[in-house]
Amino acid sequence: MHNCLLLLAALVFLPFTVGQAPFDLYKLSLRWPPSECNIGQLKCTPTVLNYWVIHGIWPTYENNTAVPKYDKTNNPCTHNPTKENQIQAKLSSIKNTLTQFWPSLRNYADDNTNLKDWIHEWKFHGQCSDYPTDPLSYFNSALSLRRKNDLAGTRIQPREEPYQAKEIVDAVKQILGATPEITCNTHRPSGMIQLREVRMCFKRAKPPTEPRDCPIQFSGTCNKESDHIRVPPAPSPGHSQVPWLPINIFLLAFCLGIVI
Ligand SMILES: *[C@@H]1O[C@H](CO)[C@@H](O)[C@H](O)[C@H]1NC(C)=O
């Protein structure tokens, strides 16, 4: 009788365990464009945005590993997830909101560049989420969590002097009610550590709403609360022209001199 129950349980749960282990949380990743755009790896056009934008919302295991992407043979986490060629049509009703809050940093003014980034996120993180056939709700869940936990309202404002990592963690905790993950990169040649992303974690639910502590507190080039982290301001749009201003004035004066 006992063995029989075990067998029954195995048969019931087997279908859920063959594909992949169930994941535990969603990680909402918010990026600070000035830090992504000033290290020379990414040419950001047409301007460097100066507000927090979404990178993605990632199904994640308790051990901090992201759920691997859908693969029909190697990772069949679901049956028939929405295919990438349907993404544009499925997201058309929220395209403008996504363009504003989930833009491609490579060129947010170009619809196709944005779409490529959304398709990438769908393929790598959406198809094995709890919304394999509902990309609209998947993308909306991230928009909604970003809106509810708006980092623009914290005291972490861009400035020249660095913050202590603990100040950043505490500021996010104040609005989120849980410990975030702080990700940094390093600016060259200054060697300054900069805030690259703030990641917020939520208990697995459909939709995810309840914050929880992230599995790790630091990643990238910062790793402790005493680190000094800069939150760089966006360059002003006319930035690259500023050094030429004196020459322009000189030329103008020169030409005027000739005319007069
Ligand atoms: C993390 O946990 C998942 C699910 O249990 C497992 O598949 C994966 O191999 C683990 N990764 C690491 C690096 O331990």
The ligand as an SDF file (V2000), in Angstrom:
LIG
                    3D

 14 14  0  0  0  0  0  0  0  0999 V2000
   20.5480   25.8140   -9.1530 C   0  0  0  0  0  0  0  0  0  0  0  0
   19.3540   25.1420   -8.9250 O   0  0  0  0  0  0  0  0  0  0  0  0
   18.7580   24.5690  -10.0860 C   0  0  0  0  0  0  0  0  0  0  0  0
   17.4220   24.0010   -9.6980 C   0  0  0  0  0  0  0  0  0  0  0  0
   17.4990   23.1900   -8.5990 O   0  0  0  0  0  0  0  0  0  0  0  0
   19.6970   23.5390  -10.7060 C   0  0  0  0  0  0  0  0  0  0  0  0
   19.1100   22.9930  -11.8670 O   0  0  0  0  0  0  0  0  0  0  0  0
   21.0170   24.2190  -11.0400 C   0  0  0  0  0  0  0  0  0  0  0  0
   21.9330   23.2630  -11.5330 O   0  0  0  0  0  0  0  0  0  0  0  0
   21.5780   24.9080   -9.8050 C   0  0  0  0  0  0  0  0  0  0  0  0
   22.7420   25.6680  -10.2250 N   0  0  0  0  0  0  0  0  0  0  0  0
   23.8510   25.7570   -9.4930 C   0  0  0  0  0  0  0  0  0  0  0  0
   24.9650   26.5770  -10.0640 C   0  0  0  0  0  0  0  0  0  0  0  0
   23.9630   25.2080   -8.4300 O   0  0  0  0  0  0  0  0  0  0  0  0
  1  2  1  0
  1 10  1  0
  2  3  1  0
  3  4  1  0
  3  6  1  0
  4  5  1  0
  6  7  1  0
  6  8  1  0
  8  9  1  0
  8 10  1  0
 10 11  1  0
 11 12  1  0
 12 13  1  0
 12 14  2  0
M  END
$$$$
